[in-house]
Every structure is written in structure tokens, then in C-alpha cells.
């Protein structure tokens, strides 16, 4: 129940911000995508800040909470060697 109330509260805050910015809901795609990106980055602020507060470097803090992967997605795999791409004869 707590999660539902928190989600409702977050939605109310976003609705108020949209109203103050005079943006209609649903927002135009670019505004909505930027908002979603902000949510992804915002989710990582508290865990990274905790690690920084404990005296860890920024690079280590980001690595410990997988913030970069959460925001940017998984890294693509390295390309295979050329012989792996040719079917055997």
C-alpha cells in the first residue's frame, strides 16, 4: 500500500510541475522522454551520494550501484573476430 501512495504522490508532484510549466498531459514526446531520463538519473542520485558520503570516488560510487548501466543500458558486446562472421565451407 505504501508503494501505491508514494507513486500517487510522485504523480501529483509531476502534475503540479507540468501545470506550473504550462505543459499539457500527456506531455509532448520530447518533454516526456526528457522526464523519463530525469527519473532514471534521479533514481541513482541517492545511492551514489551515499557512496560519496562514505568517502569513495565518484567512479567507484557509480560502479558500485551500476548507475551508468541503469541509465545508459548495457554495453554492447565486443565484435567477434573476422573468422567468426564467415560461414564454414
Backbone atoms as SQL, in Angstrom:
CREATE TABLE atoms (id INTEGER PRIMARY KEY, chain TEXT, resi INTEGER, resn TEXT, atom TEXT, x REAL, y REAL, z REAL);
INSERT INTO atoms VALUES
  (1, 'A', 1, 'UNK', 'N', 0.821, -1.194, 0.000),
  (2, 'A', 1, 'UNK', 'CA', 0.000, 0.000, 0.000),
  (3, 'A', 1, 'UNK', 'C', 0.871, 1.266, 0.000),
  (4, 'A', 2, 'UNK', 'N', 2.002, 1.187, 0.711),
  (5, 'A', 2, 'UNK', 'CA', 2.901, 2.332, 0.802),
  (6, 'A', 2, 'UNK', 'C', 3.445, 2.715, -0.572),
  (7, 'A', 3, 'UNK', 'N', 3.778, 1.701, -1.390),
  (8, 'A', 3, 'UNK', 'CA', 4.304, 1.950, -2.730),
  (9, 'A', 3, 'UNK', 'C', 3.263, 2.654, -3.608),
  (10, 'A', 4, 'UNK', 'N', 2.011, 2.258, -3.488),
  (11, 'A', 4, 'UNK', 'CA', 0.950, 2.889, -4.272),
  (12, 'A', 4, 'UNK', 'C', 0.773, 4.355, -3.882),
  (13, 'A', 5, 'UNK', 'N', 0.834, 4.623, -2.588),
  (14, 'A', 5, 'UNK', 'CA', 0.699, 6.010, -2.136),
  (15, 'A', 5, 'UNK', 'C', 1.896, 6.855, -2.572),
  (16, 'A', 6, 'UNK', 'N', 3.083, 6.281, -2.528),
  (17, 'A', 6, 'UNK', 'CA', 4.273, 7.002, -2.985),
  (18, 'A', 6, 'UNK', 'C', 4.170, 7.306, -4.478),
  (19, 'A', 7, 'UNK', 'N', 3.685, 6.337, -5.253),
  (20, 'A', 7, 'UNK', 'CA', 3.522, 6.544, -6.691),
  (21, 'A', 7, 'UNK', 'C', 2.483, 7.631, -6.963),
  (22, 'A', 8, 'UNK', 'N', 1.397, 7.597, -6.234),
  (23, 'A', 8, 'UNK', 'CA', 0.378, 8.629, -6.385),
  (24, 'A', 8, 'UNK', 'C', 0.956, 9.997, -6.036),
  (25, 'A', 9, 'UNK', 'N', 1.718, 10.071, -4.957),
  (26, 'A', 9, 'UNK', 'CA', 2.336, 11.334, -4.552),
  (27, 'A', 9, 'UNK', 'C', 3.296, 11.859, -5.604),
  (28, 'A', 10, 'UNK', 'N', 4.110, 10.964, -6.167),
  (29, 'A', 10, 'UNK', 'CA', 5.045, 11.376, -7.223),
  (30, 'A', 10, 'UNK', 'C', 4.273, 11.881, -8.434),
  (31, 'A', 11, 'UNK', 'N', 3.195, 11.200, -8.779),
  (32, 'A', 11, 'UNK', 'CA', 2.370, 11.642, -9.905),
  (33, 'A', 11, 'UNK', 'C', 1.757, 13.009, -9.664),
  (34, 'A', 12, 'UNK', 'N', 1.338, 13.251, -8.439),
  (35, 'A', 12, 'UNK', 'CA', 0.781, 14.565, -8.102),
  (36, 'A', 12, 'UNK', 'C', 1.842, 15.655, -8.236),
  (37, 'A', 13, 'UNK', 'N', 3.044, 15.370, -7.778),
  (38, 'A', 13, 'UNK', 'CA', 4.135, 16.354, -7.888),
  (39, 'A', 13, 'UNK', 'C', 4.422, 16.656, -9.354),
  (40, 'A', 14, 'UNK', 'N', 4.502, 15.615, -10.177),
  (41, 'A', 14, 'UNK', 'CA', 4.761, 15.822, -11.606),
  (42, 'A', 14, 'UNK', 'C', 3.617, 16.612, -12.235),
  (43, 'A', 15, 'UNK', 'N', 2.390, 16.304, -11.865),
  (44, 'A', 15, 'UNK', 'CA', 1.242, 17.046, -12.384),
  (45, 'A', 15, 'UNK', 'C', 1.299, 18.520, -12.025),
  (46, 'A', 16, 'UNK', 'N', 1.724, 18.810, -10.798),
  (47, 'A', 16, 'UNK', 'CA', 1.858, 20.206, -10.365),
  (48, 'A', 16, 'UNK', 'C', 2.963, 20.905, -11.153),
  (49, 'A', 17, 'UNK', 'N', 4.091, 20.218, -11.335),
  (50, 'A', 17, 'UNK', 'CA', 5.194, 20.800, -12.113),
  (51, 'A', 17, 'UNK', 'C', 4.744, 21.060, -13.550),
  (52, 'A', 18, 'UNK', 'N', 4.052, 20.083, -14.161),
  (53, 'A', 18, 'UNK', 'CA', 3.547, 20.281, -15.522),
  (54, 'A', 18, 'UNK', 'C', 2.626, 21.496, -15.582),
  (55, 'A', 19, 'UNK', 'N', 1.763, 21.643, -14.584),
  (56, 'A', 19, 'UNK', 'CA', 0.839, 22.771, -14.561),
  (57, 'A', 19, 'UNK', 'C', 1.594, 24.088, -14.446),
  (58, 'A', 20, 'UNK', 'N', 2.614, 24.134, -13.585),
  (59, 'A', 20, 'UNK', 'CA', 3.410, 25.356, -13.433),
  (60, 'A', 20, 'UNK', 'C', 4.164, 25.698, -14.711),
  (61, 'A', 21, 'UNK', 'N', 4.601, 24.672, -15.441),
  (62, 'A', 21, 'UNK', 'CA', 5.315, 24.888, -16.702),
  (63, 'A', 21, 'UNK', 'C', 4.368, 25.059, -17.885),
  (64, 'A', 22, 'UNK', 'N', 3.090, 24.956, -17.620),
  (65, 'A', 22, 'UNK', 'CA', 2.039, 25.053, -18.632),
  (66, 'A', 22, 'UNK', 'C', 2.227, 24.027, -19.747),
  (67, 'A', 23, 'UNK', 'N', 2.530, 22.779, -19.343),
  (68, 'A', 23, 'UNK', 'CA', 2.653, 21.653, -20.269),
  (69, 'A', 23, 'UNK', 'C', 1.438, 20.770, -20.070),
  (70, 'A', 24, 'UNK', 'N', 0.780, 20.447, -21.154),
  (71, 'A', 24, 'UNK', 'CA', -0.406, 19.578, -21.064),
  (72, 'A', 24, 'UNK', 'C', 0.023, 18.131, -20.883),
  (73, 'A', 25, 'UNK', 'N', -0.804, 17.367, -20.234),
  (74, 'A', 25, 'UNK', 'CA', -0.526, 15.945, -20.037),
  (75, 'A', 25, 'UNK', 'C', -1.488, 15.161, -20.906),
  (76, 'A', 26, 'UNK', 'N', -1.076, 14.159, -21.650),
  (77, 'A', 26, 'UNK', 'CA', 0.291, 13.667, -21.703),
  (78, 'A', 26, 'UNK', 'C', 1.192, 14.667, -22.425),
  (79, 'A', 27, 'UNK', 'N', 2.411, 14.714, -21.959),
  (80, 'A', 27, 'UNK', 'CA', 3.387, 15.670, -22.475),
  (81, 'A', 27, 'UNK', 'C', 3.781, 15.318, -23.904),
  (82, 'A', 28, 'UNK', 'N', 4.211, 16.323, -24.675),
  (83, 'A', 28, 'UNK', 'CA', 4.767, 16.030, -25.998),
  (84, 'A', 28, 'UNK', 'C', 5.938, 15.051, -25.861),
  (85, 'A', 29, 'UNK', 'N', 6.193, 14.226, -26.876),
  (86, 'A', 29, 'UNK', 'CA', 7.192, 13.152, -26.761),
  (87, 'A', 29, 'UNK', 'C', 8.562, 13.581, -26.258),
  (88, 'A', 30, 'UNK', 'N', 9.101, 14.691, -26.741),
  (89, 'A', 30, 'UNK', 'CA', 10.440, 15.103, -26.307),
  (90, 'A', 30, 'UNK', 'C', 10.435, 15.450, -24.822),
  (91, 'A', 31, 'UNK', 'N', 9.424, 16.164, -24.380),
  (92, 'A', 31, 'UNK', 'CA', 9.331, 16.524, -22.966),
  (93, 'A', 31, 'UNK', 'C', 9.156, 15.268, -22.122),
  (94, 'A', 32, 'UNK', 'N', 8.324, 14.337, -22.579),
  (95, 'A', 32, 'UNK', 'CA', 8.107, 13.092, -21.833),
  (96, 'A', 32, 'UNK', 'C', 9.382, 12.268, -21.746),
  (97, 'A', 33, 'UNK', 'N', 10.131, 12.174, -22.854),
  (98, 'A', 33, 'UNK', 'CA', 11.377, 11.405, -22.839),
  (99, 'A', 33, 'UNK', 'C', 12.414, 12.035, -21.917),
  (100, 'A', 34, 'UNK', 'N', 12.503, 13.350, -21.926),
  (101, 'A', 34, 'UNK', 'CA', 13.422, 14.025, -21.006),
  (102, 'A', 34, 'UNK', 'C', 13.005, 13.795, -19.555),
  (103, 'A', 35, 'UNK', 'N', 11.712, 13.769, -19.321),
  (104, 'A', 35, 'UNK', 'CA', 11.219, 13.479, -17.977),
  (105, 'A', 35, 'UNK', 'C', 11.577, 12.072, -17.538),
  (106, 'A', 36, 'UNK', 'N', 11.438, 11.100, -18.437),
  (107, 'A', 36, 'UNK', 'CA', 11.813, 9.721, -18.116),
  (108, 'A', 36, 'UNK', 'C', 13.313, 9.610, -17.866),
  (109, 'A', 37, 'UNK', 'N', 14.114, 10.327, -18.662),
  (110, 'A', 37, 'UNK', 'CA', 15.554, 10.333, -18.439),
  (111, 'A', 37, 'UNK', 'C', 15.865, 10.927, -17.063),
  (112, 'A', 38, 'UNK', 'N', 15.165, 11.978, -16.703),
  (113, 'A', 38, 'UNK', 'CA', 15.339, 12.577, -15.381),
  (114, 'A', 38, 'UNK', 'C', 15.002, 11.611, -14.264),
  (115, 'A', 39, 'UNK', 'N', 13.978, 10.799, -14.476),
  (116, 'A', 39, 'UNK', 'CA', 13.617, 9.788, -13.480),
  (117, 'A', 39, 'UNK', 'C', 14.744, 8.774, -13.342),
  (118, 'A', 40, 'UNK', 'N', 15.283, 8.305, -14.465),
  (119, 'A', 40, 'UNK', 'CA', 16.382, 7.330, -14.413),
  (120, 'A', 40, 'UNK', 'C', 17.595, 7.891, -13.685),
  (121, 'A', 41, 'UNK', 'N', 17.955, 9.138, -13.988),
  (122, 'A', 41, 'UNK', 'CA', 19.101, 9.754, -13.327),
  (123, 'A', 41, 'UNK', 'C', 18.785, 9.993, -11.850),
  (124, 'A', 42, 'UNK', 'N', 17.596, 10.478, -11.583),
  (125, 'A', 42, 'UNK', 'CA', 17.199, 10.757, -10.207),
  (126, 'A', 42, 'UNK', 'C', 17.213, 9.531, -9.317),
  (127, 'A', 43, 'UNK', 'N', 16.873, 8.368, -9.872),
  (128, 'A', 43, 'UNK', 'CA', 16.904, 7.123, -9.092),
  (129, 'A', 43, 'UNK', 'C', 18.309, 6.799, -8.608),
  (130, 'A', 44, 'UNK', 'N', 19.313, 7.279, -9.319),
  (131, 'A', 44, 'UNK', 'CA', 20.696, 6.941, -8.998),
  (132, 'A', 44, 'UNK', 'C', 21.356, 7.954, -8.070),
  (133, 'A', 45, 'UNK', 'N', 20.734, 9.102, -7.865),
  (134, 'A', 45, 'UNK', 'CA', 21.358, 10.158, -7.081),
  (135, 'A', 45, 'UNK', 'C', 21.593, 9.726, -5.633),
  (136, 'A', 46, 'UNK', 'N', 20.592, 9.155, -4.986),
  (137, 'A', 46, 'UNK', 'CA', 20.722, 8.802, -3.568),
  (138, 'A', 46, 'UNK', 'C', 21.768, 7.707, -3.349),
  (139, 'A', 47, 'UNK', 'N', 21.739, 6.582, -4.095),
  (140, 'A', 47, 'UNK', 'CA', 22.771, 5.569, -3.866),
  (141, 'A', 47, 'UNK', 'C', 24.188, 6.087, -4.133),
  (142, 'A', 48, 'UNK', 'N', 24.376, 6.861, -5.190),
  (143, 'A', 48, 'UNK', 'CA', 25.705, 7.397, -5.495),
  (144, 'A', 48, 'UNK', 'C', 26.120, 8.377, -4.401),
  (145, 'A', 49, 'UNK', 'N', 25.200, 9.220, -3.958),
  (146, 'A', 49, 'UNK', 'CA', 25.509, 10.186, -2.894),
  (147, 'A', 49, 'UNK', 'C', 25.914, 9.472, -1.610),
  (148, 'A', 50, 'UNK', 'N', 25.265, 8.355, -1.295),
  (149, 'A', 50, 'UNK', 'CA', 25.633, 7.584, -0.097),
  (150, 'A', 50, 'UNK', 'C', 27.073, 7.107, -0.183),
  (151, 'A', 51, 'UNK', 'N', 27.456, 6.577, -1.343),
  (152, 'A', 51, 'UNK', 'CA', 28.828, 6.097, -1.509),
  (153, 'A', 51, 'UNK', 'C', 29.824, 7.252, -1.444),
  (154, 'A', 52, 'UNK', 'N', 29.480, 8.392, -2.053),
  (155, 'A', 52, 'UNK', 'CA', 30.359, 9.558, -1.999),
  (156, 'A', 52, 'UNK', 'C', 30.503, 10.055, -0.555),
  (157, 'A', 53, 'UNK', 'N', 29.407, 10.027, 0.184),
  (158, 'A', 53, 'UNK', 'CA', 29.420, 10.453, 1.577),
  (159, 'A', 53, 'UNK', 'C', 30.356, 9.572, 2.410),
  (160, 'A', 54, 'UNK', 'N', 30.458, 8.302, 2.016),
  (161, 'A', 54, 'UNK', 'CA', 31.338, 7.366, 2.711),
  (162, 'A', 54, 'UNK', 'C', 32.788, 7.489, 2.256),
  (163, 'A', 55, 'UNK', 'N', 33.088, 8.477, 1.407),
  (164, 'A', 55, 'UNK', 'CA', 34.459, 8.767, 1.022),
  (165, 'A', 55, 'UNK', 'C', 34.968, 8.032, -0.204),
  (166, 'A', 56, 'UNK', 'N', 34.081, 7.399, -0.959),
  (167, 'A', 56, 'UNK', 'CA', 34.514, 6.697, -2.171),
  (168, 'A', 56, 'UNK', 'C', 34.573, 7.681, -3.339),
  (169, 'A', 57, 'UNK', 'N', 35.391, 7.359, -4.337),
  (170, 'A', 57, 'UNK', 'CA', 35.486, 8.226, -5.521),
  (171, 'A', 57, 'UNK', 'C', 34.196, 8.133, -6.329),
  (172, 'A', 58, 'UNK', 'N', 33.971, 9.125, -7.168),
  (173, 'A', 58, 'UNK', 'CA', 32.762, 9.133, -7.995),
  (174, 'A', 58, 'UNK', 'C', 32.725, 7.921, -8.922),
  (175, 'A', 59, 'UNK', 'N', 33.869, 7.616, -9.558),
  (176, 'A', 59, 'UNK', 'CA', 33.906, 6.468, -10.478),
  (177, 'A', 59, 'UNK', 'C', 33.564, 5.175, -9.738),
  (178, 'A', 60, 'UNK', 'N', 34.102, 5.003, -8.544),
  (179, 'A', 60, 'UNK', 'CA', 33.810, 3.791, -7.769),
  (180, 'A', 60, 'UNK', 'C', 32.351, 3.785, -7.312),
  (181, 'A', 61, 'UNK', 'N', 31.846, 4.943, -6.884),
  (182, 'A', 61, 'UNK', 'CA', 30.457, 5.028, -6.428),
  (183, 'A', 61, 'UNK', 'C', 29.496, 4.660, -7.546),
  (184, 'A', 62, 'UNK', 'N', 29.761, 5.159, -8.742),
  (185, 'A', 62, 'UNK', 'CA', 28.889, 4.849, -9.880),
  (186, 'A', 62, 'UNK', 'C', 28.977, 3.363, -10.210),
  (187, 'A', 63, 'UNK', 'N', 30.180, 2.814, -10.155),
  (188, 'A', 63, 'UNK', 'CA', 30.351, 1.396, -10.445),
  (189, 'A', 63, 'UNK', 'C', 29.693, 0.497, -9.420),
  (190, 'A', 64, 'UNK', 'N', 29.698, 0.912, -8.156),
  (191, 'A', 64, 'UNK', 'CA', 29.115, 0.086, -7.108),
  (192, 'A', 64, 'UNK', 'C', 27.605, -0.019, -7.203),
  (193, 'A', 65, 'UNK', 'N', 26.950, 1.002, -7.689),
  (194, 'A', 65, 'UNK', 'CA', 25.495, 0.964, -7.765),
  (195, 'A', 65, 'UNK', 'C', 25.007, 0.720, -9.187),
  (196, 'A', 66, 'UNK', 'N', 25.920, 0.446, -10.106),
  (197, 'A', 66, 'UNK', 'CA', 25.563, 0.201, -11.504),
  (198, 'A', 66, 'UNK', 'C', 24.731, 1.337, -12.094),
  (199, 'A', 67, 'UNK', 'N', 25.040, 2.555, -11.674),
  (200, 'A', 67, 'UNK', 'CA', 24.272, 3.714, -12.133),
  (201, 'A', 67, 'UNK', 'C', 24.400, 3.911, -13.631),
  (202, 'A', 68, 'UNK', 'N', 25.596, 3.788, -14.152),
  (203, 'A', 68, 'UNK', 'CA', 25.788, 4.019, -15.579),
  (204, 'A', 68, 'UNK', 'C', 24.985, 3.019, -16.400),
  (205, 'A', 69, 'UNK', 'N', 25.012, 1.753, -16.008),
  (206, 'A', 69, 'UNK', 'CA', 24.259, 0.747, -16.764),
  (207, 'A', 69, 'UNK', 'C', 22.759, 0.972, -16.633),
  (208, 'A', 70, 'UNK', 'N', 22.303, 1.402, -15.472),
  (209, 'A', 70, 'UNK', 'CA', 20.882, 1.652, -15.267),
  (210, 'A', 70, 'UNK', 'C', 20.396, 2.789, -16.157),
  (211, 'A', 71, 'UNK', 'N', 21.190, 3.831, -16.277),
  (212, 'A', 71, 'UNK', 'CA', 20.780, 4.999, -17.054),
  (213, 'A', 71, 'UNK', 'C', 21.025, 4.814, -18.547),
  (214, 'A', 72, 'UNK', 'N', 22.192, 4.265, -18.898),
  (215, 'A', 72, 'UNK', 'CA', 22.589, 4.181, -20.306),
  (216, 'A', 72, 'UNK', 'C', 22.306, 2.836, -20.950),
  (217, 'A', 73, 'UNK', 'N', 21.979, 1.835, -20.177),
  (218, 'A', 73, 'UNK', 'CA', 21.743, 0.494, -20.706),
  (219, 'A', 73, 'UNK', 'C', 23.018, -0.326, -20.699),
  (220, 'A', 74, 'UNK', 'N', 22.890, -1.591, -21.065),
  (221, 'A', 74, 'UNK', 'CA', 24.052, -2.474, -21.081),
  (222, 'A', 74, 'UNK', 'C', 24.967, -2.112, -22.233),
  (223, 'A', 75, 'UNK', 'N', 26.258, -2.301, -22.015),
  (224, 'A', 75, 'UNK', 'CA', 27.220, -2.058, -23.078),
  (225, 'A', 75, 'UNK', 'C', 27.094, -3.151, -24.137),
  (226, 'A', 76, 'UNK', 'N', 27.266, -2.790, -25.405),
  (227, 'A', 76, 'UNK', 'CA', 27.234, -3.825, -26.436),
  (228, 'A', 76, 'UNK', 'C', 28.449, -4.737, -26.299),
  (229, 'A', 77, 'UNK', 'N', 28.276, -5.981, -26.723),
  (230, 'A', 77, 'UNK', 'CA', 29.392, -6.921, -26.676),
  (231, 'A', 77, 'UNK', 'C', 30.446, -6.525, -27.692),
  (232, 'A', 78, 'UNK', 'N', 31.693, -6.888, -27.407),
  (233, 'A', 78, 'UNK', 'CA', 32.786, -6.611, -28.332),
  (234, 'A', 78, 'UNK', 'C', 32.564, -7.401, -29.616),
  (235, 'A', 79, 'UNK', 'N', 32.923, -6.829, -30.762),
  (236, 'A', 79, 'UNK', 'CA', 32.755, -7.565, -32.021),
  (237, 'A', 79, 'UNK', 'C', 33.636, -8.816, -32.033),
  (238, 'A', 80, 'UNK', 'N', 33.115, -9.836, -32.654),
  (239, 'A', 80, 'UNK', 'CA', 33.865, -11.091, -32.752),
  (240, 'A', 80, 'UNK', 'C', 34.940, -10.990, -33.821),
  (241, 'A', 81, 'UNK', 'N', 35.867, -11.913, -33.784),
  (242, 'A', 81, 'UNK', 'CA', 36.937, -11.954, -34.788),
  (243, 'A', 81, 'UNK', 'C', 36.329, -12.180, -36.168),
  (244, 'A', 82, 'UNK', 'N', 37.038, -11.740, -37.203),
  (245, 'A', 82, 'UNK', 'CA', 36.528, -11.815, -38.585),
  (246, 'A', 82, 'UNK', 'C', 36.180, -13.238, -38.977),
  (247, 'A', 83, 'UNK', 'N', 36.953, -14.224, -38.535),
  (248, 'A', 83, 'UNK', 'CA', 36.664, -15.604, -38.951),
  (249, 'A', 83, 'UNK', 'C', 35.360, -16.121, -38.345),
  (250, 'A', 84, 'UNK', 'N', 34.871, -15.502, -37.282),
  (251, 'A', 84, 'UNK', 'CA', 33.621, -15.931, -36.684),
  (252, 'A', 84, 'UNK', 'C', 32.418, -15.514, -37.529),
  (253, 'A', 85, 'UNK', 'N', 32.602, -14.517, -38.403),
  (254, 'A', 85, 'UNK', 'CA', 31.488, -13.998, -39.188),
  (255, 'A', 85, 'UNK', 'C', 31.291, -14.741, -40.512),
  (256, 'A', 86, 'UNK', 'N', 32.272, -15.520, -40.933),
  (257, 'A', 86, 'UNK', 'CA', 32.160, -16.231, -42.199),
  (258, 'A', 86, 'UNK', 'C', 31.690, -17.646, -41.958),
  (259, 'A', 87, 'UNK', 'N', 30.655, -18.071, -42.706),
  (260, 'A', 87, 'UNK', 'CA', 30.226, -19.476, -42.543),
  (261, 'A', 87, 'UNK', 'C', 31.321, -20.425, -43.068),
  (262, 'A', 88, 'UNK', 'N', 31.414, -21.549, -42.417),
  (263, 'A', 88, 'UNK', 'CA', 32.432, -22.527, -42.844),
  (264, 'A', 88, 'UNK', 'C', 32.033, -23.156, -44.164),
  (265, 'A', 89, 'UNK', 'N', 33.035, -23.472, -45.004),
  (266, 'A', 89, 'UNK', 'CA', 32.778, -24.045, -46.332),
  (267, 'A', 89, 'UNK', 'C', 32.750, -25.541, -46.263);
